[in-house]
Amino acid sequence: MIIADTGFWIALAMPDDRFHERACRQLADLKERLIVTWPVITETCHLLGKRVSRHAQQLFLQHLATGVLDIFDLRDIHLPRVIELMQRYANLPMDLADASLVVLAEHLGDGRILSTDMRDFGTYRWKNTAPFRNLLAD
């Protein structure tokens, strides 16, 4: 499975986004399922509503409802790690959505991600040492 960050979804929805074409190509070439977290879904809906439209929010949620993506069940047992990560990367700063994706990578044992956030996902390490492989940067 490949992790999908908020910026990937925003790039897909906005033809004038500088990552739009790369995001569309990656989506078309996918041979594996994508996986997201609820914090990413929430952040994506917020930004779609702010930058695109409420209709774009609804389309995104309808897409999720078809079951084409997996949604990781971030639970209370993950909170100590989320807090640790947010403290470790406070200088960036790291938000809940990004911390949830680091926890997800640790759960999957795989750091492949689709993200427009080159700086942060170039800095974050899952399992404290493993770098992410950002497929939008390839």
N, C-alpha and C positions, 0 to 999 in steps of 0.2 A: 504494500500500500504506500501511496505517496501523500504526504501531508500538504494540505492547502491552507495558506494564510489569507487573511483578509484582503491584502493588496492584490492578490491573484484574482479574486472575484470582482473587485472594483475595476481592475484593468480590463477584464472581460466585458464589463457593462458600459465602459466608457471608450468609444472609438478614438477619442483624442488623447487618451492616456498613452504615455510613451512606451508602456509595456503591453499595450493592447494586442499588437500583432504577435509578439512572442507568446503571450498567454493563449491566444487563439490557436497558434501552432502547437503548443504543448498539449492543449486540451484535445486537439484533433489527433495527435500522435500517441495519446495515452494507451497503454496496454495493460495498465493496472488500475485498480479502484483508488479513488481519492478518499481521504479521511480528514475530518475537521473536528473541532471541539465546540461545545456550546458557547464559550466566551468568544470564539471566532465568529460564530453565527450571529451572536448579538452585536458584535462590533461591525460586521458586514452589513447587517440590516440598518444600523444607525447611519453608517457612511453612505449606503445606497440612498437612503431617504434624504440625506443632507446634500449629496453631490449629484444624484441622478433623479430619482423620483420615488414616490410611495409605490407606484406601480412596479418599479424595479425591485423593491423590497418583496412585494408579493410574488413576483416571478421567481426570485431566488428561493423563497420558502416553498413555492410549488415544486421547484426543481428538487429540493431536499425531500419533499413528501413522496416523490416517485421512488425513493430508495436507491438512487444511483450513487449516493455517497454513503460512507460509513460515518457515524458520529461516535467519537470516543466518550465514554462515560467518566468524566472527571468527577471524582468523589471526594468526600471529606478526608479519606486516608491520603489523598494527594496534597492536601493543603500545606502540611509542613514543608514539603519539597517546593511548592509554589512560592511560599514565603521566603524560603532560603534563596531561591533563584532571584526573586525580586530584590532582595537585599544585596545579593552578590553583584547584580547588574544595575544597581540604583543610579549609577552615573550615566546610563544611556537615556532615560530610565527604561526598565522593563515593565510592561503592563501585564495584566492578568491574561489577556489573549496570548501574548508571546510566551509567558511562563507555561501556559497550558500546552503549548506546542512542544516545548522542551520536554515536559513530562510525557507527552505522547510519544516523542522520539525515543525516550528512554524505555517506555513500555513496548514499543515496536522493535527496538533494537536497530532502528534504521533512521537516518537523518536526512533522507531525501525530502526536499520541500519545494513548493512553488510559492515564492514570495517576492514582492517588489521591494522589500525592506533589506537591501543589500548590506547596509552597514551593520544592523543589529544581528541578522542571521549569519553574517560573516564573523561576528564576535562571539555569539552564544556558543556554548559547548554543552552537548548532552552527555550525561554520565561524567561531567566535569572536564573531559578531555577530547571527546569526539566532535569534530566540526560538522556543521550541516553541509549538505551538498545542495545548493540552490539551483534547481533545474532551469529557472528563468535567467540565471547568470551564465549558463553553459552556452 
